[in-house]
Amino acid sequence: MIFGMFGMLALAVLALRLFSLQVVAGNNNLALANGNRIRERVARAPRGIIYDRKRVVLARNQASYDVTVVPQLLPEDTAGRSAEYTRVGSMIGMSAADVQTKAEVACKSHEPGCMTSPVSQLVMSGVPRDTALLLEQSASTLPGFALDVNPIREYSDDNLLSAFLGYTGRVNSDEAAADSVYGPTDLIGKLGLEKQYEAQLRGVNGGERTEVDAMGRPIRVLASRDPVSGNNVVLSVDLALERKFAESISKQMVLAGAKRAAGVAINPKTGEVLAAVSLPTYDNNKFSRGISQADYRSLVNDPGQPLFNKVISGAYPTGSIIKPLGASAALQEGIITKDTTITDTGQLDVVNPYDKSIHYIYKGWEHSGLGVMNLFSAIARSSDIYFYTIAGGFTNFTHYLGVDKLTGYYQKFGLGSRTGVDVPGETAGRVPTPDWKKQFSGQPWYTGDTYNIAVGQGDILASPLQMAMALGSIANGGTLYVPHFVSQIEDSNGKTVQTTKPEVVRQGFISGANLSLVRQAMRDTVSSPQGTACCFMDRDVPVQVAGKTGSAETDPNNNVLPHSWFEAYAPANDPQIVTVVLLEKAGEGAEYAVPATRETLAWYFTQGAGAKH
C-alpha cells in the first residue's frame, strides 16, 4: 500500500508537471524548442543610391559588421550566459557587463519573458573586419550571438549637402513601434532627403531560415528570400555648381567675418533646386556610423549652427530684396505706373493724428535723399522712401496699397506659408497682419508697421528658398512653382519608376506687362551706373544679369551688422537660373552677397551648365 501510494503520488506530480509544460507554458516552450532547432538570418537590402543630376554619386552603401544577439537562443542558466558574455566581450573589446546590458536590455525594463525574445538586439556596430571573421568562426560555439552585415551610408558630396541629404541611423523604439517592418538593428532615414524618401530608398530585407542540430550545425535550409534593393534617387542638384556656390559664399564669409550663410539656386521654369548651400556644414558620415557624444556636443554648441538648415528652416527679415514684390503689387493694383514719381528726401515726417506735437521719423538708407524716383530708379537705387509711400501713403499720396493688399500680395508670392519642398523641416516664415499683431502683442497696427514691411523690416520673415521661389515667379512671367530636390526615382536596374513634374502653386496674379517692368528695373540694379549692384557683374558674367540687393537690420540700435542679401537671375532676357545669397550679420548686400553671386554666375555661364546658353 505504501509503495502504491508513493507510485500514485509520483504519477500525479508527473502529470501536473506535464500539464504545466504542455498546456500552461506550452506556447513558450514551443518557441524555445523551435528557437533551439531553427536559425533565422536577415539578409539586408542595399539602400538606394542618391545621385546628382549628372549621376555623380552623393550617397552609397558601405558594409558594416554588427554583432547581434537573440536572447531566446542564449543559455538558460546564468553561468552559461555569463561565460558567453565574457567570450564575446573579449573578442570585440567590450566588458562582459556591457555585453550583458545589450543582451538583456528588455530585462532592464522588467518585460515579462525578456530572455525568450526572438528579436535581435544590437551589441556592437562597426566591428573591424578581422574581429568579424574571428566571431564568425566561433559562431557555432556561441549560441545566440551572430554577425550581421549591415550596409551603412557613405556620403561623398564633400559634406556640402549634409543639411539636405540628412543621414541614416539606428531605429529607435518609437520608429520601430510605428512600423513593424523595422527591427532594433535596422537603419532608417533620420533627417533630410534620407528621411523624406525612406520608403523609396530602404528596399525589402531578405533572409534565410535554417534547421540546425544540437551542436548548432546547419542541417538544411527551410526557406529563403532574396533581398530587394531600394530605389535610387536622382536629384536636380548639380554638384559642380554646389561646390562653386559654396566656395564663393565661404570666401565672402571670411572677408565679412560672418559665422553663418546660405545660398540657393533654382530653375525658375520648373522649380528644380540646382544648388543649396547652408554654411557651416557638418559631416553626416559621423551620424551614419554612430556619432560620439563629444562630436555631437561640438556640433550643437557651434555658434555657426551647422545642424540648422538655413536655406529652408531659417526665417529672416528680408531687407530690400522684397521690394520687387511690392512694386509688382502696386503696378497690378494701379497704385503706380512706370512714370509715377515720388521725391526721396531721405525721410518721412509723420505727425500723430491725435497729438500734433508727436512726430514719427522714418528714414531711408540715404539720409540726404535720393531725389526724384520712378519705378526703375526706386528699385535700382533701393529707395526706401518710394516704397514707404506706395505701401502706406504720405501727405498728398493718398492712393496707396495699404497693409491688407500689400500682405495679400506677399502671400500670393508664397511668403508666410511653406513652399512644399521635398525636404522636411521647412519654415513658413511670417507675413504680419493687423490681426496677428493684435494677438501677438495686444497693440494696434500703425502706418509705420506698413512702412517697415514694405522694405523687408519689422516683423516680416522669410527663408532664402521662399525668396528664391518668389523671384522665380517674377523671372518666369508669373508662375509660382513648388520647389523640389528630387527629379526622378529609378529602380536598382536604372529603370525610371517616378518622375517629378513641375507643380504650379498659382499663376496670373501679376500681369506679364507689369512683371516686365519690374524685370527691367531689376536689370537696372545691375547695369545702371547708380544701381546698388553696379557694375562689375556685366564685366565678369558673359550674360546679362538682373537682381536686387538687400540689407536687413537685425538690431534697432545698430550694434549688430545687418544681414547681407542679394537675389539675381540670368540671363535677364531668358532666365535659366535664380540665385539668392544670404550672409548673416555681414553688412551691406552689395558688399558681400553680390560678389559671391557674381563669382558663381561667372563660373556657371563659362564653365558650368549655363555655358551652352
C-alpha positions as CSV (number, residue, x, y, z in Angstrom):
1,M,0.0,0.0,0.0
2,I,2.8,2.4,0.8
3,F,4.6,1.6,-2.4
4,G,1.3,2.0,-4.4
5,M,0.6,5.4,-2.7
6,F,4.1,6.5,-3.4
7,G,3.7,5.5,-7.1
8,M,0.4,7.3,-7.4
9,L,1.8,10.4,-5.9
10,A,4.8,10.3,-8.3
11,L,2.4,9.9,-11.2
12,A,0.3,12.8,-10.0
13,V,3.3,15.0,-9.7
14,L,4.5,14.0,-13.2
15,A,1.0,14.6,-14.6
16,L,0.9,18.1,-13.1
17,R,4.4,18.9,-14.5
18,L,3.4,17.7,-17.9
19,F,0.3,19.8,-17.8
20,S,2.3,22.8,-16.8
21,L,4.9,22.2,-19.6
22,Q,2.5,21.3,-22.4
23,V,-0.5,23.5,-21.6
24,V,0.3,26.3,-19.2
25,A,3.7,27.1,-20.8
26,G,3.1,25.2,-24.0
27,N,3.5,28.1,-26.4
28,N,6.5,29.5,-24.6
29,N,8.3,26.1,-24.6
30,L,7.4,25.5,-28.3
31,A,9.0,28.8,-29.1
32,L,12.1,27.7,-27.1
33,A,12.2,24.4,-28.9
34,N,11.9,25.9,-32.3
35,G,14.5,28.5,-31.3
36,N,17.0,25.8,-30.5
37,R,16.3,24.0,-33.7
38,I,15.8,26.8,-36.2
39,R,18.1,29.7,-37.0
40,E,16.9,32.8,-38.9
41,R,19.2,35.2,-40.6
42,V,18.4,38.5,-42.1
43,A,19.8,39.5,-45.5
44,R,19.9,43.3,-45.5
45,A,18.5,45.1,-48.6
46,P,21.0,47.5,-50.1
47,R,19.7,51.1,-49.6
48,G,19.1,53.0,-52.8
49,I,21.9,55.3,-54.1
50,I,21.5,59.1,-54.3
51,Y,22.8,60.8,-57.4
52,D,23.1,64.4,-58.5
53,R,21.6,65.4,-61.8
54,K,24.7,64.2,-63.7
55,R,24.7,60.8,-62.0
56,V,27.6,61.8,-59.6
57,V,27.2,59.6,-56.5
58,L,26.2,61.5,-53.4
59,A,25.3,58.6,-51.1
60,R,26.3,55.0,-51.4
61,N,26.4,51.9,-49.2
62,Q,29.4,50.5,-47.3
63,A,29.5,47.2,-45.5
64,S,29.4,47.4,-41.7
65,Y,29.8,44.4,-39.4
66,D,27.4,44.3,-36.5
67,V,27.4,41.9,-33.5
68,T,23.8,41.0,-32.6
69,V,22.2,38.7,-30.1
70,V,18.9,36.8,-29.9
71,P,18.0,36.5,-26.1
72,Q,15.9,33.4,-26.8
73,L,18.9,31.4,-28.1
74,L,21.2,32.2,-25.1
75,P,21.8,29.5,-22.4
76,E,19.0,29.4,-19.8
77,D,21.4,29.2,-16.8
78,T,23.0,32.4,-15.6
79,A,26.5,30.8,-15.5
80,G,26.2,29.7,-19.2
81,R,25.2,33.2,-20.3
82,S,27.9,34.9,-18.3
83,A,30.5,32.6,-19.9
84,E,29.2,33.7,-23.4
85,Y,29.2,37.4,-22.4
86,T,32.8,37.1,-21.3
87,R,33.9,35.3,-24.5
88,V,32.2,37.7,-26.9
89,G,33.4,40.7,-24.9
90,S,37.0,39.6,-25.1
91,M,36.6,39.3,-28.9
92,I,35.1,42.7,-29.6
93,G,36.8,44.7,-26.9
94,M,33.7,45.2,-24.6
95,S,33.3,44.3,-21.0
96,A,31.1,41.3,-20.1
97,A,28.9,43.6,-18.1
98,D,28.3,45.8,-21.2
99,V,27.6,42.8,-23.4
100,Q,25.1,41.6,-20.8
101,T,23.4,45.0,-20.7
102,K,22.9,44.9,-24.5
103,A,21.7,41.3,-24.5
104,E,19.3,41.7,-21.6
105,V,18.1,45.2,-22.5
106,A,14.5,44.1,-22.3
107,C,15.0,42.7,-18.8
108,K,16.1,46.1,-17.6
109,S,12.5,47.3,-18.2
110,H,11.1,44.3,-16.5
111,E,9.3,43.0,-19.6
112,P,7.9,39.5,-19.0
113,G,9.7,36.7,-20.8
114,C,12.5,39.1,-21.7
115,M,15.0,36.2,-22.2
116,T,12.7,34.4,-24.5
117,S,12.5,37.3,-27.0
118,P,13.3,36.2,-30.6
119,V,14.1,39.8,-31.7
120,S,17.7,40.5,-32.4
121,Q,19.4,43.2,-30.3
122,L,22.4,45.2,-31.3
123,V,25.5,44.5,-29.2
124,M,28.1,46.5,-31.2
125,S,28.2,48.1,-34.7
126,G,31.1,48.9,-36.9
127,V,33.2,45.9,-35.8
128,P,36.6,45.7,-37.6
129,R,36.7,43.1,-40.3
130,D,39.3,40.9,-38.6
131,T,37.3,40.8,-35.5
132,A,34.2,40.0,-37.5
133,L,35.9,37.0,-39.1
134,L,37.0,35.7,-35.7
135,L,33.5,36.0,-34.4
136,E,32.1,34.3,-37.4
137,Q,34.4,31.3,-37.0
138,S,33.2,30.9,-33.3
139,A,29.5,31.3,-34.1
140,S,28.7,27.6,-33.6
141,T,30.0,27.7,-30.1
142,L,28.2,31.0,-29.2
143,P,24.5,30.2,-29.4
144,G,22.5,33.4,-29.5
145,F,25.2,35.7,-30.9
146,A,25.6,36.4,-34.6
147,L,27.4,38.6,-37.1
148,D,25.2,40.8,-39.3
149,V,26.4,42.6,-42.4
150,N,24.5,45.9,-42.4
151,P,25.1,48.4,-45.3
152,I,25.6,51.8,-43.8
153,R,25.7,55.1,-45.6
154,E,28.8,56.7,-47.1
155,Y,28.4,60.3,-48.3
156,S,30.7,61.6,-50.9
157,D,29.5,65.1,-51.5
158,D,32.3,66.9,-49.6
159,N,29.7,67.4,-46.8
160,L,28.2,70.3,-48.9
161,L,24.7,68.8,-49.0
162,S,24.6,67.3,-45.5
163,A,21.8,69.7,-44.4
164,F,19.7,68.4,-47.3
165,L,20.7,64.8,-47.7
166,G,20.4,64.2,-44.0
167,Y,21.7,60.9,-42.6
168,T,20.6,57.4,-41.5
169,G,20.8,55.9,-38.1
170,R,19.6,53.0,-35.9
171,V,15.9,52.6,-35.5
172,N,14.7,53.9,-32.1
173,S,11.8,52.5,-30.1
174,D,9.2,55.0,-31.4
175,E,10.2,54.3,-35.1
176,A,10.1,50.6,-34.6
177,A,6.6,50.8,-32.9
178,A,5.3,53.0,-35.8
179,D,6.3,50.5,-38.5
180,S,6.6,46.7,-37.7
181,V,8.9,46.2,-40.7
182,Y,11.8,47.6,-38.7
183,G,13.8,45.7,-36.1
184,P,16.1,47.1,-33.4
185,T,19.2,46.6,-35.6
186,D,17.8,48.2,-38.7
187,L,18.8,51.6,-40.1
188,I,16.4,54.3,-41.1
189,G,16.5,57.8,-42.6
190,K,16.7,60.3,-39.7
191,L,16.8,63.6,-41.5
192,G,16.6,65.4,-44.8
193,L,16.1,63.5,-48.1
194,E,17.1,60.3,-46.4
195,K,14.0,60.6,-44.2
196,Q,11.7,62.1,-46.8
197,Y,12.3,59.3,-49.3
198,E,12.8,56.5,-46.7
199,A,10.0,54.4,-48.3
200,Q,11.7,54.5,-51.7
201,L,15.3,54.1,-50.5
202,R,15.1,51.4,-47.9
203,G,14.3,48.3,-50.0
204,V,13.0,45.0,-48.6
205,N,15.1,42.7,-46.5
206,G,15.6,39.1,-47.4
207,G,16.5,36.2,-45.1
208,E,17.1,32.5,-44.6
209,R,15.6,30.0,-42.1
210,T,17.9,27.1,-41.4
211,E,17.4,23.9,-39.3
212,V,20.4,23.1,-37.1
213,D,21.4,20.1,-35.0
214,A,22.1,20.1,-31.2
215,M,25.6,21.4,-31.9
216,G,24.2,24.3,-33.9
217,R,25.4,22.9,-37.2
218,P,23.1,23.6,-40.2
219,I,21.2,20.6,-41.5
220,R,19.0,22.1,-44.2
221,V,17.6,25.4,-45.4
222,L,13.9,25.5,-44.7
223,A,13.1,28.8,-46.5
224,S,15.0,31.7,-48.1
225,R,14.2,35.0,-49.7
226,D,16.5,37.4,-51.6
227,P,16.6,41.0,-50.5
228,V,15.1,43.6,-52.8
229,S,17.3,46.7,-53.3
230,G,15.9,50.1,-52.6
231,N,15.2,52.5,-55.4
232,N,17.8,55.1,-56.5
233,V,17.0,58.8,-56.2
234,V,18.3,61.3,-58.7
235,L,18.5,64.9,-57.6
236,S,18.1,68.1,-59.6
237,V,21.2,69.4,-57.8
238,D,24.3,70.0,-59.8
239,L,27.2,69.1,-57.5
240,A,29.7,71.1,-59.6
241,L,27.6,74.2,-59.2
242,E,27.1,73.3,-55.5
243,R,30.8,73.3,-55.0
244,K,31.4,76.6,-56.7
245,F,28.5,78.3,-54.9
246,A,29.7,77.1,-51.5
247,E,33.3,78.2,-52.3
248,S,32.2,81.7,-53.4
249,I,30.0,82.2,-50.3
250,S,32.6,80.8,-48.0
251,K,35.2,83.3,-49.4
252,Q,32.8,86.2,-48.6
253,M,32.1,84.8,-45.1
254,V,35.8,85.0,-44.3
255,L,36.0,88.6,-45.6
256,A,32.9,89.7,-43.7
257,G,33.7,87.7,-40.5
258,A,30.3,86.1,-40.8
259,K,29.6,82.8,-39.0
260,R,26.5,81.7,-40.9
261,A,25.4,81.9,-44.5
262,A,23.0,80.4,-47.1
263,G,22.6,80.2,-50.8
264,V,20.1,78.6,-53.1
265,A,19.8,78.3,-56.9
266,I,16.7,77.2,-58.7
267,N,15.5,76.8,-62.3
268,P,12.7,79.4,-62.5
269,K,10.9,77.4,-65.3
270,T,10.5,74.2,-63.3
271,G,11.1,74.7,-59.6
272,E,14.1,72.4,-59.6
273,V,16.7,73.2,-57.0
274,L,20.1,73.4,-58.7
275,A,22.2,74.1,-55.6
276,A,21.5,74.7,-51.9
277,V,24.2,75.8,-49.5
278,S,23.9,76.0,-45.7
279,L,27.1,77.1,-44.0
280,P,28.8,75.9,-42.0
281,T,28.1,72.3,-42.9
282,Y,28.8,69.1,-41.0
283,D,30.0,65.5,-41.7
284,N,26.9,63.3,-42.0
285,N,29.1,60.3,-42.2
286,K,29.7,60.6,-38.5
287,F,26.0,60.2,-37.9
288,S,25.6,57.2,-40.2
289,R,28.5,55.4,-38.4
290,G,27.3,56.4,-34.9
291,I,28.4,59.8,-33.7
292,S,30.2,60.1,-30.4
293,Q,28.8,62.3,-27.6
294,A,31.8,64.6,-27.9
295,D,31.3,65.2,-31.6
296,Y,27.6,65.7,-31.2
297,R,28.1,68.3,-28.4
298,S,30.6,70.1,-30.5
299,L,28.1,70.4,-33.3
300,V,25.3,71.6,-31.0
301,N,27.5,74.2,-29.3
302,D,29.0,75.5,-32.6
303,P,27.9,79.2,-33.0
304,G,27.7,78.6,-36.7
305,Q,24.7,76.2,-36.1
306,P,25.8,73.6,-38.7
307,L,22.9,71.3,-37.9
308,F,20.4,74.1,-38.7
309,N,19.3,74.1,-42.4
310,K,19.4,77.9,-43.1
311,V,18.0,77.6,-46.6
312,I,14.7,76.1,-45.8
313,S,14.4,76.4,-42.0
314,G,15.8,79.8,-41.4
315,A,13.4,82.7,-41.2
316,Y,15.0,86.1,-41.7
317,P,14.0,89.8,-42.2
318,T,14.4,90.2,-46.0
319,G,15.5,93.7,-46.3
320,S,15.2,95.3,-49.7
321,I,15.1,92.1,-51.8
322,I,11.3,92.2,-51.0
323,K,10.8,95.5,-52.9
324,P,10.2,93.9,-56.4
325,L,7.2,92.1,-54.8
326,G,5.8,95.3,-53.5
327,A,6.4,97.1,-56.8
328,S,4.6,94.3,-58.7
329,A,1.6,94.6,-56.3
330,A,1.5,98.4,-56.7
331,L,1.6,98.1,-60.5
332,Q,-1.1,95.4,-60.5
333,E,-3.4,97.5,-58.3
334,G,-2.9,100.6,-60.4
335,I,-1.3,102.5,-57.5
336,I,1.6,103.4,-59.7
337,T,2.7,103.3,-63.4
338,K,6.2,103.2,-64.7
339,D,6.1,107.1,-64.8
340,T,4.8,107.7,-61.3
341,T,7.4,109.8,-59.4
342,I,8.0,110.3,-55.7
343,T,10.7,112.6,-54.3
344,D,13.0,110.8,-51.9
345,T,14.1,113.5,-49.4
346,G,15.8,111.0,-47.1
347,Q,13.0,110.7,-44.5
348,L,9.3,110.9,-43.9
349,D,8.0,113.0,-41.0
350,V,4.6,111.5,-39.9
351,V,2.5,113.5,-37.5
352,N,0.4,111.7,-34.9
353,P,-3.2,112.5,-35.9
354,Y,-4.3,112.6,-32.3
355,D,-1.4,114.7,-30.9
356,K,0.2,117.1,-33.4
357,S,3.2,117.6,-31.2
358,I,4.3,114.0,-31.7
359,H,6.3,113.2,-34.9
360,Y,7.5,109.9,-36.2
361,I,10.5,109.9,-38.4
362,Y,11.0,107.2,-41.0
363,K,14.4,107.4,-42.6
364,G,15.7,106.0,-45.9
365,W,19.1,104.3,-46.2
366,E,20.4,107.5,-47.8
367,H,19.7,110.2,-45.2
368,S,20.4,113.1,-47.5
369,G,17.8,111.7,-50.0
370,L,18.0,110.2,-53.5
371,G,15.9,112.8,-55.3
372,V,13.0,112.1,-57.7
373,M,12.4,108.4,-58.0
374,N,10.3,106.4,-60.5
375,L,9.7,102.7,-60.6
376,F,13.1,101.9,-62.2
377,S,15.3,104.2,-60.2
378,A,13.5,103.3,-57.0
379,I,14.3,99.6,-57.4
380,A,17.8,100.2,-58.9
381,R,18.8,102.6,-56.2
382,S,16.6,100.9,-53.5
383,S,14.7,103.9,-52.4
384,D,13.0,103.3,-49.0
385,I,11.0,106.5,-49.2
386,Y,9.4,105.4,-52.5
387,F,8.3,102.1,-51.1
388,Y,7.1,103.6,-47.8
389,T,4.9,105.9,-49.8
390,I,3.4,103.5,-52.3
391,A,2.7,101.0,-49.4
392,G,1.5,103.2,-46.6
393,G,0.9,106.6,-48.2
394,F,2.1,110.1,-47.2
395,T,0.7,113.7,-47.4
396,N,-0.8,114.0,-50.9
397,F,-0.1,110.4,-51.9
398,T,-3.4,109.1,-50.7
399,H,-4.0,106.3,-53.1
400,Y,-1.7,103.6,-51.8
401,L,-1.6,99.8,-51.3
402,G,-2.3,99.6,-47.6
403,V,-1.4,96.7,-45.3
404,D,-4.2,94.3,-46.4
405,K,-3.3,94.5,-50.1
406,L,0.4,94.5,-49.5
407,T,0.4,91.4,-47.3
408,G,-2.1,89.8,-49.6
409,Y,0.3,90.0,-52.5
410,Y,3.2,88.9,-50.3
411,Q,1.2,85.8,-49.6
412,K,0.4,85.3,-53.3
413,F,4.2,85.3,-53.9
414,G,4.4,82.4,-51.4
415,L,5.6,84.3,-48.3
416,G,4.0,83.2,-44.9
417,S,3.5,79.6,-46.0
418,R,5.6,76.6,-46.7
419,T,6.8,76.1,-50.3
420,G,6.2,72.4,-50.2
421,V,9.8,71.5,-50.9
422,D,10.6,67.8,-50.5
423,V,12.9,68.2,-47.5
424,P,11.4,68.1,-44.0
425,G,11.8,70.9,-41.5
426,E,10.7,73.8,-43.6
427,T,9.6,77.1,-42.0
428,A,6.5,79.0,-43.0
429,G,8.2,82.3,-42.3
430,R,5.8,85.1,-41.3
431,V,3.7,87.8,-43.0
432,P,2.5,90.0,-40.2
433,T,-1.0,91.4,-40.3
434,P,-3.0,93.7,-38.0
435,D,-4.8,90.6,-36.6
436,W,-1.5,88.9,-36.0
437,K,0.0,91.9,-34.2
438,K,-3.1,92.3,-32.0
439,Q,-3.0,88.7,-30.9
440,F,0.8,88.7,-30.5
441,S,1.4,92.0,-28.7
442,G,-2.0,93.4,-28.0
443,Q,-1.0,96.5,-30.0
444,P,-2.9,98.0,-33.0
445,W,-1.3,98.2,-36.4
446,Y,0.3,101.6,-37.3
447,T,1.2,103.1,-40.6
448,G,4.9,102.7,-39.5
449,D,4.3,98.9,-39.5
450,T,3.2,99.1,-43.1
451,Y,6.3,101.2,-43.9
452,N,8.6,98.6,-42.3
453,I,7.2,95.5,-44.1
454,A,7.3,97.4,-47.4
455,V,11.1,97.4,-47.1
456,G,11.5,94.0,-45.6
457,Q,11.9,95.1,-42.0
458,G,9.7,94.9,-38.9
459,D,8.1,91.5,-38.2
460,I,8.2,90.0,-41.7
461,L,10.3,86.9,-42.0
462,A,11.1,84.6,-45.0
463,S,13.6,81.8,-45.8
464,P,16.1,82.1,-48.7
465,L,14.1,79.4,-50.5
466,Q,10.9,81.3,-50.2
467,M,12.6,84.4,-51.7
468,A,14.1,82.4,-54.5
469,M,10.7,81.0,-55.5
470,A,9.1,84.4,-55.3
471,L,11.8,85.9,-57.5
472,G,11.4,82.9,-59.8
473,S,7.8,83.8,-60.4
474,I,8.9,87.3,-61.5
475,A,11.6,86.0,-63.7
476,N,9.4,83.4,-65.5
477,G,6.5,85.7,-66.1
478,G,4.2,85.0,-63.3
479,T,4.1,81.3,-62.2
480,L,4.9,80.3,-58.7
481,Y,6.2,76.7,-58.5
482,V,6.7,74.1,-55.8
483,P,10.5,73.6,-55.4
484,H,11.9,70.1,-55.5
485,F,15.2,68.4,-55.0
486,V,14.4,65.0,-56.5
487,S,13.9,64.9,-60.2
488,Q,13.3,61.2,-60.6
489,I,13.4,57.8,-58.9
490,E,14.8,54.7,-60.5
491,D,14.9,51.0,-59.6
492,S,18.2,49.3,-58.9
493,N,18.4,48.5,-62.7
494,G,18.2,52.1,-63.7
495,K,14.6,52.0,-64.9
496,T,12.6,55.1,-64.1
497,V,9.7,54.5,-61.8
498,Q,8.7,58.1,-60.9
499,T,9.4,61.5,-62.4
500,T,8.9,64.8,-60.7
501,K,6.8,67.1,-62.9
502,P,6.7,70.9,-62.3
503,E,3.9,71.7,-59.9
504,V,2.2,75.1,-60.0
505,V,1.1,76.8,-56.8
506,R,-0.5,79.8,-58.6
507,Q,-0.1,81.9,-61.6
508,G,-1.5,85.0,-63.3
509,F,-1.8,87.1,-60.1
510,I,0.5,89.7,-61.7
511,S,0.2,90.5,-65.4
512,G,3.0,89.8,-67.7
513,A,3.3,93.5,-68.7
514,N,3.7,94.6,-65.1
515,L,6.3,91.9,-64.4
516,S,8.2,93.0,-67.5
517,L,8.5,96.5,-66.0
518,V,9.8,95.0,-62.7
519,R,12.3,92.9,-64.5
520,Q,13.6,96.0,-66.4
521,A,14.0,97.8,-63.0
522,M,16.0,94.8,-61.6
523,R,18.2,94.8,-64.7
524,D,18.9,98.5,-63.9
525,T,20.0,97.5,-60.4
526,V,22.9,95.7,-62.0
527,S,23.6,97.7,-65.2
528,S,22.8,101.3,-64.3
529,P,25.7,103.4,-63.1
530,Q,23.7,104.3,-60.0
531,G,22.4,100.8,-59.3
532,T,23.2,99.3,-56.0
533,A,24.8,96.2,-57.6
534,C,26.6,98.0,-60.4
535,C,28.6,97.4,-62.4
536,F,31.2,94.7,-62.4
537,M,28.6,91.9,-62.8
538,D,28.2,92.6,-66.5
539,R,32.0,92.7,-66.9
540,D,32.6,89.3,-65.4
541,V,29.4,87.4,-66.3
542,P,29.0,86.7,-70.0
543,V,25.2,87.1,-69.9
544,Q,23.0,89.9,-68.7
545,V,22.1,89.6,-65.0
546,A,19.2,91.2,-63.1
547,G,19.0,91.4,-59.4
548,K,18.2,93.3,-56.1
549,T,20.4,93.9,-53.1
550,G,19.2,93.9,-49.6
551,S,20.5,94.8,-46.1
552,A,18.2,93.6,-43.4
553,E,18.7,95.3,-40.0
554,T,18.8,92.9,-37.0
555,D,19.3,95.4,-34.2
556,P,17.3,98.7,-33.8
557,N,20.4,100.2,-32.1
558,N,22.7,99.3,-35.0
559,N,25.1,97.5,-32.7
560,V,24.9,94.4,-35.0
561,L,25.6,94.4,-38.7
562,P,22.6,93.8,-41.0
563,H,22.1,90.6,-43.0
564,S,23.6,90.8,-46.4
565,W,21.2,89.7,-49.2
566,F,21.4,89.5,-53.0
567,E,18.9,87.9,-55.3
568,A,19.5,87.5,-59.0
569,Y,18.5,85.8,-62.2
570,A,20.2,85.3,-65.6
571,P,20.2,85.6,-68.5
572,A,18.0,88.7,-68.0
573,N,16.1,88.2,-71.3
574,D,15.5,84.4,-70.8
575,P,16.1,83.4,-67.2
576,Q,17.7,79.9,-66.7
577,I,18.8,80.3,-63.1
578,V,17.7,82.2,-60.0
579,T,20.0,82.7,-57.0
580,V,19.6,84.0,-53.5
581,V,22.5,84.6,-51.2
582,L,22.4,85.5,-47.5
583,L,25.3,86.2,-45.2
584,E,24.1,86.7,-41.6
585,K,25.2,89.8,-39.8
586,A,27.8,90.6,-42.5
587,G,26.9,94.1,-43.7
588,E,25.6,95.6,-46.9
589,G,24.2,93.3,-49.5
590,A,26.3,94.9,-52.3
591,E,29.5,94.4,-50.2
592,Y,29.4,90.6,-49.7
593,A,26.4,88.9,-51.2
594,V,26.8,90.5,-54.6
595,P,30.5,89.3,-55.1
596,A,29.5,85.7,-54.1
597,T,26.8,85.8,-56.7
598,R,29.0,87.3,-59.4
599,E,31.7,84.7,-59.0
600,T,29.2,81.9,-59.1
601,L,27.3,83.1,-62.1
602,A,30.5,83.9,-64.0
603,W,31.6,80.2,-63.5
604,Y,28.2,78.9,-64.3
605,F,27.9,80.6,-67.7
606,T,31.5,80.0,-68.7
607,Q,32.4,76.5,-67.3
608,G,29.1,75.2,-65.8
609,A,25.8,74.0,-67.2
610,G,24.9,77.5,-68.3
611,A,27.8,77.8,-70.7
612,K,25.7,76.4,-73.5
613,H,23.2,79.2,-73.3
